[in-house]
Amino acid sequence: MSVTHRSLGVAIESSFGSLSTVNNLPDNSGYSYVSIPCEREPILIYGDVVASERTDARDGSYMVPPEPDTVFSGGNRVRRRTGQVNLRVDLTTIGSSAANYNANYLGMLLGAGFLTKVGGVANVTASGVTNVNNFAAAGFAATDTGTLISSIIKGVVEYSAITEVSGTDISVSPAFSAQFTGTPDIRGTQTWYPGSRTLTGTRTHSLTFRVDGVNFRSYAYGCVLESLAISLDNGRLMADFTYQSALIQDDHGNAVGPIEPTYNTGAPPFFRNSYVVISGGSPSSLTNATSADELSRIAVDCEDFSLTVTNTLTPLGHSESILAMSDMEITDLNVELTLTLSTVNTTIAEDYFNRTVRQVLVGTGPSADGQGCAIMIPAAQLANDPSKYDVSGNDIVRQTLTYNQSRYAGDVNGGAAYEANAGCSPFRIALGV
């Protein structure tokens, strides 16, 4: 008897498509797949055959079998499909079990579309606070510029981004709240970001996926992130990942059945116990800053949000292997963050028509060792008119804000724009370490 119980595993590829140097076909013999705690419904046997239809002249009403687009090995055609791999997970964090996500399924999934930087400080007590944009703490380095940090202030998790490290003096933007005083605890994160400037289009790695079920097994090779969508399920952050795969093959003869997922020991991020914050002023955008951005904050009454990040993928086509490409490059990026405010904010009423750019940061709880999640657009431009209120219901007036990423240039090092690591990146997502 066969049932459809199934699981999805993931591994980082040593090279795009995992091609063997012996026969130029995929070889995963050295991989250890990590089983992902994802929802079952999107796990399918992925992909479709690529083939050319035969339209030959005929002496009757019949068809000729199509020609599969593939290669030969040992005199036989090699089975080849291409297509998308889809999965849905919550963003349960790593907890205290590890110092980073590099070998964790979340780090693997995000690294196929973004670069990443692990903050140099996991947890430190500030030696003193100068103001809501500045504090002193040991352990940070210039390479931490652009990464997100958090602090618990009066029981609420607040997030900000490092804009400059000068010795032990740390600048952040947007500001922490007015209650940011004394010697608070500061937590670092691992931050993922799209490369900018000379790093535009780069990512950390490509992936291979394995579907395991009762009497069936399939592999997807050369997988690169096409889109990431984050939405709320009763306050819990759910992430929908879509990957484009260069090659999908079956290996049903070696099926072993579903594999129990490897669960993280942290907590799923909830849209609770934190803030959505926009900056009180405009960040450095089209002109590079010579001093670090240190903007004020405005906490808004946000009841819901959604995020979509879409990568435009362009294959580097060639004929040397079954993949028909040497890689898939990220040639463009679009970030769309939609906020639904339950209290109208008049500060931003003219932002669309004035072409005003602001920082936007979405925080979540809880915060502890290896917990917490935040999303940031450091220079966000409005795509809609915020003065057009939503009065479609029969209860309260709502305000919908849709932001896209703009150029950001407010991270500095020694008075010059800092574009290494996460510095000056146009979008960031961070998980607690």
LUMVEX-479598 format. One record per residue: x, y, z of N, C-alpha, C in turn; residue in three letters. Coordinates in steps of 0.2 Angstrom, whole numbers, plus 2048, in hexadecimal, padded with zeros to 3 digits. Layout:
LUMVEX-479598
XYZXYZXYZAla ...
//
This chain:
LUMVEX-479598
8047FA800800800800804806800Met 80380B7FC8068117FC8028177FESer 80481B803801821805805827803Val 80282D804806833802809837807Thr 80A83480D80F83781281683880FHis 81883E81081E84080D822846811Arg 82884680F82C84B81283184F80DSer 83485480F83885880B83F85980ELeu 84485780B84B85980E84F85E809Gly 85486180C85886680985F86580AVal 86386680686B86680786E86C802Ala 87386F80587787480187B8707FCIle 87B8737F587F8707F08868727F0Glu 88B86E7EF8928707EF8938747E8Ser 88F8737E388F8777DD8888777DASer 88787C7D688087C7D387F8767CFPhe 8798737D187786D7CE87A8667D0Gly 87F8677D48828617D788585C7D2Ser 88885F7CC88A85A7C78918577C9Leu 8918507C789684C7C889C84D7C3Ser 8A284D7C58A884E7C08A98487BCThr 8A58427BE8A683C7BA8A283B7B4Val 89B83D7B589783C7AF8938427AEAsn 8948487B289084E7B188984E7B2Asn 8878497B68808487B988084A7C0Leu 87A84B7C387A84D7CA87C8477CEPro 8808497D48828447D88818477DFAsp 87D8447E387C8467EA87E8417EFAsn 88383D7ED8858387F288883B7F8Ser 88B8417F888E8437FE88A848802Gly 88384980087F84D80487B84A80ATyr 87A84E80F87684C814870851814Ser 86A84E812864852812861853819Tyr 85F85981A85B85B82085485B81FVal 85085782384985782284685D825Ser 84286182183F867823838866826Ile 83786A82C83086982F82B86E82BPro 82986C82582587182181E86D820Cys 81987181E81386F81D81386A817Glu 80F86481880F85F81380C86180CArg 80786580C803866806807868800Glu 80C86D80181086F7FB81586A7F9Pro 8168657FD81B8607FB81985B7F5Ile 81B85C7EF8198587EA81F8557E6Leu 81E8507E282384E7DD8238537D7Ile 8288577D882885E7D482A85D7CDTyr 8298627C982C8627C282885F7BCGly 82A8627B68278607B082C85E7ABAsp 82B8597A782F8587A183085D79CVal 83685F79A83786379583885F78EVal 83486178983485D78383286177DAla 83485F77783286277182D85D76ESer 82786076B82285C76882485B761Glu 82385575E82485375881E855753Arg 81F85874E81A85A74981C858742Thr 81E85274282184F73B81B84E737Asp 81C84E73081784C72B81684572CAla 80F84372B80D83D72D80883A727Arg 8078347278038317227FC82F725Asp 7FB83272B7F483072E7F3835734Gly 7EE8337387EC83773E7EF834744Ser 7F58357467F883374C7FE83874ETyr 80183675480683B75680C837757Met 81283B75781983875881B83A75FVal 81E83676382083776A82583E76APro 82484276F82884877082F846771Pro 83484B77083B84A77183D84D778Glu 83E84977D84084C784847850783Pro 84785678684D85A78685185778CAsp 85685378B85A85079086184E78DThr 86584A79086B84878E86B84078EVal 87083D78B87183678B876834790Phe 87582E79387A82B79787A824796Ser 87F82079487F81979387B81778DGly 87A81C78987581A78386E81C784Gly 86C81E78A86581F78C86482678EAsn 85E82878D85C82F78F85B82F796Arg 85E83579985D8367A085783A7A2Val 8538377A784D83B7A984F8427ABArg 84B8477A984C84E7AB8458517ABArg 8448557B183E8597B18418607B4Arg 83D8657B383F86B7B683986E7BAThr 8398737BE8348767C18358797C8Gly 83087A7CC83187E7D28308797D8Gln 83387B7DD8328777E482F87C7E8Val 82A87A7EC82687F7F082687C7F7Asn 8268807FC82687E803823883807Leu 82088180D81D88681281F884819Arg 82388981C82588882382488E827Val 82488C82E82489283282B893834Asp 82D89983783489B83883689A83FLeu 83589484183789284883F892848Thr 84189684D84889884D84C892850Thr 85389385085888E85185888D859Ile 85689185D85789086485E891866Gly 86088E86C86788E86F86B88886CSer 86888486886C87E866872880861Ser 87288685E87888785987988F859Ala 87F89185688089885687E89B850Ala 87C89784B87A89A844876895841Asn 87389783B86E893837872890831Tyr 87889083087C88E82A87A887828Asn 87A88382D87887C82C87187A82EAla 86D87F82F86687E83186287F82AAsn 85C87C82A85887C824856883823Tyr 85488782885288E826858892823Leu 85E89182586489482286589281BGly 86488B81A86588881385F88B80EMet 85988C81185488E80C85589680BLeu 85789A80F8588A180E85E8A280ALeu 86389E80B86A89F80886989E800Gly 86489A7FE8648997F786189F7F3Ala 8608A57F785D8AB7F38618B17F6Gly 8648B17FC8678B67FF86E8B5801Phe 8728BA8038788BA8078768BA80ELeu 87B8B981287A8B88198808BB81DThr 87E8BE8238838C08288818BE82FLys 8858BA8338848B983A8878BF83EVal 8838C28428868C784688B8C584BGly 8908C984C8968C78508948C7857Gly 88E8C985988C8C98608868C5861Val 8858C086487F8BC86587B8C086BAla 87E8C287087B8C58768808C987AAsn 87F8CF87B8848D387F8808D8883Val 8838DA8888808E088C8838E688BThr 87F8EB8888828F28878868F588DAla 88B8F888C88F8FB89188C902893Ser 88890488E88490B88F88190D889Gly 87B91188A87791388587891B884Val 87A91D87E87B92587D87492887CThr 870925877869927875866921872Asn 86092286F85C91C86C85F91A866Val 86491D86386891B85D86F91985EAsn 87191986487891886687991486CAsn 87E90F86C87F90C87388790A872Phe 8899088788909058788908FE87AAla 8948F98768948F287889A8EF874Ala 89D8EB8778A38E78758A18E1870Ala 8A58E086C8A48DA8688A28DB861Gly 89F8E085F89D8E28588A28E4854Phe 8A28E284D8A78E48488A38E8843Ala 8A78EB83E8A58EF8398A18EA834Ala 8A38E483489F8DF8308988DE832Thr 8968E083888F8DF83B88B8E4838Asp 88D8E98358898EF8328848EC82EThr 87E8EE82F8788EC82B8748E682EGly 8778E38338748DD83686F8E083BThr 86A8DC83C8648DE8418668DC848Leu 8648E084D8658DE85485E8DF858Ile 85E8DD85E8588DD8618598DF869Ser 8548E186C8558E287384E8E2876Ser 84D8DF87C8478DF8808468E5884Ile 8418E98838408F08868398F0889Ile 8398EF8908338EF89382E8EA891Lys 8318E489082E8DE88E82C8DD887Gly 82E8E288382D8E287C8338E1877Val 8338DD8728398DC86E8398E2869Val 83F8E68698408EB8648468E9860Glu 8468EB85984B8E985584E8F0851Tyr 8548EF84F8578F584B85C8F2847Ser 85F8F68438658F383F86B8F8840Ala 8718F48408778F88428798FC83BIle 87B90283C87D906837884908837Thr 88790883D88E90983D891906843Glu 89790384389B9018498A1904849Val 8A290884E8A990C84F8AC90A856Ser 8B09058568B390385C8AD8FF860Gly 8AB9028668A68FF86A8A0903869Thr 8A090986589A90D86489690A85EAsp 88F90986088B90685B88590B859Ile 88490C85387F91085087A90C84DSer 87390D84E86E90984B86890E848Val 86490B84485F90E84185A90983FSer 85390A84085090F84485190F84BPro 85091484F85191485684D90F85AAla 85090D85F84D90A86584890F868Phe 84390C86C83F911870842915875Ser 83E91A87784191F87C84391B883Ala 84191588484291188A84990D889Gln 84C90E88385390B88285890F886Phe 85990D88C85E91089186290B895Thr 86790E89986B90A89D87090589AGly 86F8FF89B8748FA8998708F4896Thr 86C8F58918688EF88F86B8E988BPro 8688E488B86B8DE8888698DF880Asp 86E8DD87C86E8DE87586F8D7872Ile 86A8D586E86B8CE86A86C8CF863Arg 8718CB8608728CB85986E8C6855Gly 86E8C684F86A8C284B86F8BF845Thr 86C8BB84186F8B983B86A8BC836Gln 86D8C08318698C482D86B8C2826Thr 8658C18228668C081B8648C6817Trp 8678C78118668CD80D8688CC806Tyr 8658CF8018678CF7FA86D8D37F9Pro 8728D17F68788D47F48768DB7F0Gly 87A8E07F28798E67EE8808E97EBSer 87F8EE7E78858F07E48898EB7E0Arg 88F8EA7E28938E57DF8918DE7E1Thr 88D8DD7E688B8D67E88848D57E5Leu 8818D97E187A8D87DE87A8D27DAThr 8748CE7DC8738C87D98768C27DCGly 87A8C27E187E8BD7E48798BA7EAThr 87B8B37EB8788B07F087D8AB7F4Arg 87B8A87F987F8A47FD88189D7F9Thr 87C8997F787C8937F48768917F0His 87688B7ED8708887EA86F8827EESer 86987F7ED8668797F18648737ECLeu 86486E7F08618687ED85C8667F2Thr 8568647F08508617F484F85A7F2Phe 84C8567F784A84F7F784484E7FAArg 83F84C7F683884A7F88398427FAVal 83784080083683A80282F838804Asp 82D83280182682F803826828803Gly 82082580382081E80382081B7FCVal 8268187FA8278167F482881B7EEAsn 82A8217F182C8267EC83182A7EFPhe 83682D7EA83B8317EC83D8357E6Arg 83E83C7E78408407E18458457E4Ser 8498487DF84E84D7E084D8537DCTyr 84F8597DF84F85F7DB8568627DCAla 8598637D68608667D686086D7D4Tyr 8668717D68668787D386187C7D5Gly 85F87C7DB8598807DD85B8877E0Cys 85888C7DE8598937E08538967E1Val 85389B7E784C89E7E98498A37E4Leu 8438A17E28408A67DE83B8AB7E1Glu 8388A87E78348AD7EB8338AB7F2Ser 8338AF7F68318AE7FD82B8B37FFLeu 8268AF8028208B380581F8B280CAla 81F8B781081E8B68178178B9819Ile 8138B581C80C8B881E80B8B5825Ser 8058B78288038B582F7FE8B082FLeu 7FE8AB8337F98A68357F88A683CAsp 7F28AA83E7F18AC8457F78AE848Asn 7FA8B38458008B68488078B3847Gly 8078AD84580D8A98448108AA83DArg 8168AC83C8198AD83681A8A7832Leu 8178A682C8188A182881B8A3821Met 82089F81F8248A181982389C814Ala 82189E80E82089A80882689B803Asp 82A8968028308967FE82E8937F7Phe 8308967F28308937EB8378937E8Thr 83988E7E684088D7E383F88B7DBTyr 84388D7D784488B7D08498857D0Gln 8488807CD84C87A7CD84F8797C6Ser 8558787C58588767BE85786F7BCAla 85686B7C18558647BF8518607C5Leu 84C85C7C38498587C78498517C5Ile 84B84C7C984B8457C78488417CDGln 84583B7CB8428367CF8478307D1Asp 84782E7D784B8287D98468247DDAsp 8418227DB83C81E7DE83E8177E1His 8438147DD84680E7DF84980E7E6Gly 84C8147E884F8157EE84B8187F4Asn 8448187F384081B7F88418187FFAla 84181C80484181980B83B81C80FVal 83681F80C831822810832829813Gly 82D82C81682E83381883383381EPro 83783981F83C83982483A83F829Ile 83A83D82F83884283583C848834Glu 83884E83483C85483484085583APro 84585A83984A85C83E847863840Thr 84486384784186984984686E84DTyr 84587484C84987984F84687A856Asn 84B87C85B84987C862847883864Thr 84788886084588F86283E88F862Gly 83B89586083489686083289985AAla 82C89785782989B8518288A2852Pro 82A8A684E8298AE84F8228AF84EPro 81F8B38538188B58538188BD852Phe 8138C084E8138C784E80F8CA854Phe 8138C98598118CB8608178CD864Arg 8168D286981B8D486D8218D786AAsn 81F8DB8658248DF8618218E485DSer 8248E88598228EE8558228ED84ETyr 81E8F184A8208F38448228FA844Val 8288FC84282B90284382C90583CVal 82B90C83B82D90F835831915838Ile 83691783383B91D836837923836Ser 83992883A83692E83A839933835Gly 83E93183284193582C843930827Gly 84693382284892F81C84F92D81CSer 85092781B85792481B85B927815Pro 86292681586692780F86492280ASer 8639258048619207FF8659217F8Ser 8639267F48669267EE86E9297EELeu 86F92D7F487692F7F587992C7FBThr 87F9297FA88392680088492A806Asn 88292880C88392C81288B92C814Ala 88D93181789393281A893931821Thr 88D93182488D92F82B88792B82CSer 88792683188292183187B924832Ala 87692182F86F92283086D921838Asp 86A92583B868925842861928842Glu 85C92484085592783F851926845Leu 84C92A84684792984B842923849Ser 83E92184E83991C84C83291E84EArg 82D91B84A82691C84B82391584BIle 82091385181D90D85181690D84FAla 81490984A80D909847809904849Val 8029058497FE90084C7FC8FB846Asp 8008F68458008F183F7FC8EB842Cys 7F78E983E7F38E38407F58DD83CGlu 7F88DE8367FA8D98317FF8DB82CAsp 8038D782A8088D88258098D2820Phe 80C8D381B80E8CE8168148D0812Ser 8188CC81181E8CD80D81F8C8807Leu 8218CB8028238C77FC82A8C97F9Thr 82E8C57F88358C67F58358C27EFVal 8368C57E98368C17E383D8C37DFThr 8408BD7DE8478BD7DA8458BC7D3Asn 8488C07CE8488BE7C784E8BA7C6Thr 84D8B47C48528AF7C28538AE7BBLeu 8598AF7B985B8AE7B28618A97B2Thr 85F8A37AE86489E7AD86A8A07A9Pro 87089E7AB87589E7A78768987A2Leu 87389879D872893798878890795Gly 87988A79587E88779187C87F790His 88087C78B87E87578988287078CSer 88687179188B86D793889867798Glu 88386879B88086379F87986279ESer 87685D7A286F85C7A286B8627A5Ile 86E8677A986B86C7AC8698727A7Leu 86D8727A186C87779C86D87E79EAla 87187E7A48738857A78798837ABMet 87D8897AC8828887B188088B7B8Ser 87B88F7B88798927BF8728967BDAsp 86F8987C286989D7C286B8A37C6Met 86C8A97C286D8AF7C58678B37C7Glu 8688B77CD8628BB7CF8648C27CCIle 8608C37C78618C97C285D8CF7C5Thr 8588CE7C98548D47CC8508D17D2Asp 84E8D67D684B8D57DC8458D97DDLeu 8408D77E083A8DB7E28388D97E9Asn 8378DE7EE8358DD7F482F8E17F5Val 8298DE7F88238E17F98218DF800Glu 8208E480481E8E480B8188E880CLeu 8128E480E80C8E780F80A8E7816Thr 8088ED8198068EE8207FF8F0820Leu 7FB8ED8247F48F08267F48F382CThr 7F38F982D7F38FD8337EC8FE835Leu 7EB8FD83C7E48FD83F7E3904841Ser 7E89088427E890F8437EB91383EThr 7E791883B7EA91C8357F0920838Val 7F69208347FC9248367FC92A831Asn 7FB9308337FB93682F80293882DThr 80793683180E93882F810936828Thr 80E93182681092E81F80B93081AIle 80693481B801936817803938810Ala 80893C81080B93F80981193B807Glu 81393680A819933808819930800Asp 81492E7FE81492C7F78159317F2Tyr 8119377F381293C7EE8189407EFPhe 81B9407F58219437F782793F7F5Asn 8269397F382B9347F18309337F8Arg 82D9337FD83093280483292A805Thr 83892980683B92380883C922810Val 83A91C81383A91B81A83D91481BArg 84091382184290D82383B909826Gln 83A9038258358FF8278388F982AVal 8358F78318388F18348328EE838Leu 8328E783682C8E38398308DF83EVal 82E8DF8458318DB84A82C8D684CGly 82E8D084F82A8CB85282D8C9859Thr 8298C585C82B8C286282B8BB862Gly 82E8B78668328BA86C8398BB86BPro 83D8BD8708448BE8708478BA875Ser 84C8B68738508B28788568AF874Ala 8598AB87785F8A887485C8A486EAsp 85F8A686885C8A38628558A4860Gly 8528A986284B8AB86084A8B285DGln 8448B385A8438B98588448BA850Gly 8408BE84D8408BF84683F8C6844Cys 8428C983F8408D083D8418D1836Ala 83D8D583383E8D782C83F8DE82BIle 8438E08268458E78268468E981EMet 8438EF81C8458F28168488F9818Ile 84E8F98188528FF81B850906817Pro 84E90581084C90B80D846909809Ala 84090A80B83990880983690D805Ala 83390C7FF82F9117FB82890E7FBGln 8239137FB81C9117FB81A9107F4Leu 81690A7F38149097ED80C90B7ECAla 80990D7F180290F7F18019167F5Asn 7FC9197F57FA91F7F87F791E7FFAsp 7FB91F8047F891D80B7F292180DPro 7F192780A7EB92B80C7E4928809Ser 7E59228057DF91F8027DD919807Lys 7D991B80C7D79168127D3910810Tyr 7D390B8137CF9058127C9906817Asp 7C39078137BD9088177B8902815Val 7BB8FD8127B78F780F7B38F3815Ser 7B58F381B7B28F08207AC8F4823Gly 7AA8F18287A48F582C7A78F6833Asn 7AD8F68347B08F783B7B48FD83CAsp 7BB8FD83A7BF90283B7C3904834Ile 7C590A8347C990C82E7D090A82EVal 7D29078297D99048297DD907824Arg 7E49078247E990A8207ED90481DGln 7EE9048177F28FF8147F8902811Thr 7FE9008138049028108088FD80CLeu 80A8FE80680E8F98028148FC801Thr 81A8F98038218FC8028258F77FDTyr 8298FA7F982E8F77F68358F97F8Asn 83A8F57F68418F77F88438FD7F4Gln 8479017F684B9067F38529067F4Ser 85690A7F185D9097F385F90C7FAArg 8639087FD86590B80486C90C804Tyr 86E91180887591380887791780FAla 87491481487591881A87991481FGly 87C90E81D88190A82188890D81FAsp 88C90F82489391182389890E827Val 89E90F8258A490D8288A9912827Asn 8AB91582D8B091A82C8AE920827Gly 8A89228278A69278238A492681CGly 8A491F81A8A391D81389E918813Ala 89A91880E89491380D89790C80EAla 8949088128969018138928FC810Tyr 8958F980B8918F48068938ED807Glu 8978EB80C8998E480D8948E1811Ala 8948DB81188F8D78158888DA814Asn 8848DB81A87E8DD81987D8E5818Ala 8838E88198838F08188808F2812Gly 87B8F78138788FA80D8748F6809Cys 8728F080B86E8EB8088668EE808Ser 8628EC80385C8EF8028568EC806Pro 8588E68088538E280C8568DD811Phe 8538DC8178568D781B8518D381FArg 8528CD82084F8C98258538C682AIle 8528C68308568C48358538BF83AAla 8578BA83C8548B58418598B5847Leu 8578B484D85B8B48538608AF854Gly 8658B085686B8AB85786C8AA85FVal 
//
